């Protein structure tokens, strides 16, 4: 969701896990709105995160 305060990012599994984790970005700044996830990462998510770290 975008507005004048920036872009809000929510957990991709919010609808199934009711996870409240979210952050906001604006002008290359990151604001953590709710840090903790209420679930573990799936095997697929762990593999994707590992791949992203390798590419960086």
N, C-alpha and C positions, 0 to 999 in steps of 0.2 A: 504494500500500500504506500503510495507516495502523496505527500502534502508539503506545505511550506516548511515543516520541521524536519523533513528528510524522507528517507525510505525505510519503512518498518519491515523487518524480516521475521517470519515466524517459523517454528519447527515444521518440517515437511510432514511429520506424522501427527500433527495436531488433531486432525479429525478422528483418527483411530485411537490415539493414546491420551487425548485431552492434555497434551503437553503445553505448558505455558511459556516455555523458553522463547525469548525474542530479543532482538537487538534493533538499533536504528543506525543508519549511516547517513552522513551529510558532509559534503566537502572533505572527503578522505578521513573523516573522524568516525569512530565507532562508539556508540553509547549502548551499554548493556542494560536492558530494561528488566529482564528476568533471566538470570544466568542458568539456573538448574533445570535440567531435563528430568522428567519423572519416569524415564525408561532407559533401557540399555540400547546401544546401537545394534542393529541387525548385522549379520555376517556380511551382507552386501554393502552396507554403509561403511563398515570397518575397512573393507577392501578398497572402496572408492576413496576414503580418506587417506589410506596408505599410498594409493596411486598418486593422489594430488600432492602429497608431501614429497614423493620421489621426483615429480615433475618440477617442483619449485627449486 
